[in-house]
Amino acid sequence: MLTLSGAKSAAASAARGRHFRFNWPLLAATALALSGCSPATTQVAGADPADPAAKVARAGYRSTIAPYTSLRPATPAPWRERNENVAPQPKQDR
């Protein structure tokens, strides 16, 4: 019984040794050191958005269905006339 518990603890310690242990103080020190390497902040926008006198582009409205035309079926015309209107013209003999 004692040897079994000893074998289990040895296997458990070996399994723990394979996993990477995260070192939080090392991470914090690295982050602090690298924060000094970042460039100084620059002004990206031209005007302060909170300034009521700031000039902005006018918002326009354009309907999304404005170019819509109804495509309901038209009254049927005789098919022979419609066919003759779209058929190629016969060639004249020279």
C-alpha positions as CSV (number, residue, x, y, z in Angstrom):
1,M,0.0,0.0,0.0
2,L,2.8,2.4,0.8
3,T,4.6,1.6,-2.4
4,L,1.5,2.2,-4.4
5,S,0.9,5.7,-2.9
6,G,4.6,6.4,-3.5
7,A,4.4,5.4,-7.1
8,K,1.3,7.6,-7.6
9,S,3.0,10.7,-6.1
10,A,6.1,10.1,-8.2
11,A,4.0,9.9,-11.4
12,A,2.0,13.0,-10.4
13,S,5.1,15.0,-9.8
14,A,6.5,13.9,-13.1
15,A,3.3,14.9,-14.9
16,R,3.4,18.3,-13.2
17,G,7.0,18.8,-14.3
18,R,6.0,18.5,-18.0
19,H,3.6,21.4,-17.8
20,F,4.8,25.0,-18.2
21,R,4.5,27.0,-15.0
22,F,3.5,30.6,-15.7
23,N,5.7,33.2,-13.9
24,W,3.5,36.3,-13.2
25,P,6.2,38.5,-11.7
26,L,8.4,37.9,-14.7
27,L,5.5,38.8,-17.0
28,A,4.8,42.0,-15.1
29,A,8.4,43.0,-15.2
30,T,8.6,42.4,-18.9
31,A,5.4,44.4,-19.6
32,L,6.7,47.3,-17.5
33,A,10.1,47.3,-19.3
34,L,8.4,47.1,-22.8
35,S,5.9,49.9,-21.9
36,G,8.8,52.4,-22.0
37,C,9.5,51.4,-25.6
38,S,6.1,52.5,-26.9
39,P,6.0,55.8,-28.8
40,A,4.4,58.9,-27.3
41,T,0.7,59.3,-28.2
42,T,-0.1,61.6,-31.1
43,Q,-3.3,63.4,-32.0
44,V,-5.1,61.3,-34.6
45,A,-8.2,63.3,-35.1
46,G,-8.1,66.9,-36.3
47,A,-10.9,68.3,-34.0
48,D,-12.1,67.3,-30.6
49,P,-15.4,65.5,-31.0
50,A,-16.8,67.0,-27.8
51,D,-16.3,70.6,-29.2
52,P,-19.7,71.9,-30.3
53,A,-18.0,74.3,-32.8
54,A,-16.2,71.5,-34.6
55,K,-17.0,71.3,-38.3
56,V,-18.5,68.0,-39.5
57,A,-19.8,66.8,-42.7
58,R,-23.6,67.2,-43.2
59,A,-25.6,64.0,-42.9
60,G,-27.6,63.4,-46.0
61,Y,-30.6,61.1,-46.7
62,R,-30.8,58.9,-49.7
63,S,-33.7,56.5,-50.1
64,T,-32.6,52.9,-50.7
65,I,-35.7,52.2,-52.8
66,A,-35.7,55.4,-54.9
67,P,-34.7,53.8,-58.2
68,Y,-37.5,51.2,-57.9
69,T,-40.0,50.9,-60.7
70,S,-42.9,48.6,-60.7
71,L,-42.4,45.5,-62.9
72,R,-46.0,44.2,-62.8
73,P,-47.0,42.4,-65.9
74,A,-48.2,44.6,-68.8
75,T,-51.3,43.8,-70.7
76,P,-50.6,41.1,-73.1
77,A,-50.2,42.0,-76.8
78,P,-50.6,39.6,-79.7
79,W,-47.6,37.4,-79.8
80,R,-47.2,37.6,-83.5
81,E,-46.7,41.4,-83.4
82,R,-44.2,41.2,-80.5
83,N,-42.2,38.6,-82.3
84,E,-42.1,40.6,-85.5
85,N,-40.9,43.7,-83.6
86,V,-37.9,41.9,-82.2
87,A,-37.0,39.6,-85.1
88,P,-34.1,40.6,-87.4
89,Q,-35.0,42.4,-90.6
90,P,-34.8,40.3,-93.7
91,K,-31.8,41.1,-96.1
92,Q,-32.6,42.8,-99.3
93,D,-31.5,41.1,-102.6
94,R,-28.8,43.1,-104.4
